[in-house]
Amino acid sequence: MSEISVTSDRCDRGRDWLAAADLRPTRQRVALAALLVGDGRDRHVTAESLFEAAERAGDPVSLATVYNTLRAFCDAGLMREITVDGSKSYFDTNATNHPHFFWEDSGTLTDAPLSELEIRRLPRPPEGAEVTAVDVVIRLRRG
């Protein structure tokens, strides 16, 4: 995650983001929300990269708090968790359904254009189950 400073405007945007989901604006949540959405841009972060960004911004929180906060943001519908390789989780502030590129050489996740994705048919889910989402992660390697 690139260098980000936490200003009053960023904190206000973070508080508004939390309020939209009726999440209590604790000091840690506001600080992390300001880092995530304070400039109005969407981000893909790992818990570790957000933890490091918080330390650089002078608002250190424990890694456990970062994980718990990201989980609360996902549960509230503010973010989506994207799992790569079944073990590495990225958290996306754009909570809409859209595909992603995973860049193997740098370990980064970026948005892929939804307008270029075409899924014609999904397998029928087992009896008593319903499809709730389809996550598309396209792995890339620079040639």
C-alpha atoms as one frame of an Amber mdcrd trajectory, in Angstrom:
protein
   0.000   0.000   0.000   1.499   3.331  -0.997   2.310   6.090   1.498  -0.887
   7.713   2.736  -1.270  10.424   5.329  -4.335  10.680   7.519  -5.861  14.164
   7.406  -9.056  15.551   8.862 -10.839  15.238   5.477  -9.750  11.609   5.186
 -11.021  10.886   8.700 -14.349  12.545   7.862 -14.702  10.352   4.757 -13.794
   7.313   6.851 -16.440   8.198   9.462 -19.047   8.686   6.721 -18.137   5.283
   5.239 -18.602   3.641   8.632 -21.874   5.504   9.244 -23.253   4.226   5.933
 -22.989   0.709   7.371 -24.039   1.669  10.925 -20.616   0.691  12.279 -19.498
   2.307  15.517 -16.656   4.762  14.734 -13.975   3.569  17.151 -10.574   5.244
  16.956  -9.072   2.193  15.229 -11.924   1.845  12.734 -11.788   5.527  11.805
  -8.009   5.401  11.367  -8.162   2.310   9.145 -11.192   3.591   7.201  -9.364
   6.869   6.551  -6.450   4.906   5.091  -8.773   2.757   2.982 -11.265   5.280
   1.570 -10.116   8.681   2.774  -9.080   9.837  -0.679 -12.175   8.429  -2.397
 -10.226   5.800  -4.351 -10.797   2.056  -4.177  -8.015  -0.118  -2.813  -6.957
  -3.752  -2.659  -5.057  -4.395   0.550  -3.829  -7.264   2.633  -4.096  -7.099
   6.408  -0.327  -6.828   6.542  -0.134  -3.926   4.071  -2.867  -2.024   5.947
  -1.071  -2.703   9.250   2.150  -1.246   7.797   0.304   1.777   6.357  -1.229
   2.500   9.768   2.213   2.385  11.380   3.643   4.742   8.734   0.700   7.119
   9.248   1.551   7.294  12.950  -1.564   5.459  14.096  -0.299   2.012  15.031
  -2.822  -0.732  15.728  -2.157  -4.388  16.340  -2.248  -6.807  13.434  -5.060
  -8.675  15.214  -7.080  -5.431  15.330  -6.500  -4.924  11.605  -7.766  -8.448
  10.852 -10.801  -8.007  13.128 -11.586  -4.602  11.635 -11.317  -5.863   8.050
 -13.647  -8.748   8.986 -16.149  -6.246  10.470 -15.944  -4.110   7.314 -16.612
  -7.187   5.154 -19.473  -8.367   7.376 -21.028  -4.893   7.103 -20.812  -5.010
   3.282 -18.231  -2.230   3.020 -15.546  -4.479   1.538 -15.112  -7.840  -0.141
 -12.521 -10.446   0.685 -10.816 -11.972  -2.344  -8.841 -15.143  -1.685  -5.978
 -16.112  -3.963  -4.448 -19.601  -3.805  -6.749 -20.474  -0.921  -4.364 -18.853
   1.529  -3.727 -15.195   0.639  -6.577 -12.758   1.313  -6.971  -9.352  -0.263
  -9.626  -6.887   0.826 -11.306  -4.716  -1.796 -13.058  -1.445  -0.947 -15.118
  -1.828  -4.123 -17.778  -4.188  -2.780 -19.537  -4.672  -6.118 -19.144  -7.928
  -8.038 -16.281  -7.544 -10.503 -13.314  -9.608 -11.739  -9.695  -9.171 -10.696
  -6.223  -9.612 -12.112  -3.693 -11.212  -9.776  -0.158 -10.266 -10.758   1.985
 -13.261  -9.769   5.304 -11.419 -10.025   4.358  -8.658  -7.585   1.624 -10.370
  -5.588  -0.797  -7.522  -6.251  -4.475  -7.567  -7.067  -6.092  -5.082  -9.454
  -9.543  -4.680 -10.948 -10.236  -6.253 -14.327 -12.809  -4.719 -16.667 -16.235
  -6.189 -15.931 -17.454  -5.136 -19.374 -15.046  -7.645 -20.961 -16.077 -10.609
 -18.810 -18.690 -12.956 -20.189 -19.982 -15.929 -18.227 -22.627 -17.741 -20.225
 -23.717 -20.368 -17.739 -22.902 -21.627 -14.270 -23.244 -25.195 -13.071 -26.508
 -25.922 -11.311 -25.960 -25.721  -7.539 -26.700 -28.785  -5.431 -30.208 -29.245
  -4.065 -30.931 -26.757  -1.285 -28.090 -24.391  -2.251 -28.011 -21.115  -4.135
 -25.223 -19.210  -5.863 -24.461 -16.059  -3.870 -21.433 -14.792  -5.791 -18.921
 -15.737  -8.443 -15.363 -14.577  -7.814 -13.189 -14.344 -10.917  -9.446 -13.983
 -10.397  -7.339 -13.999 -13.553  -3.706 -14.815 -12.819  -1.117 -12.908 -14.855
   2.624 -13.189 -15.329   4.641 -10.579 -17.186   6.162 -12.074 -20.320
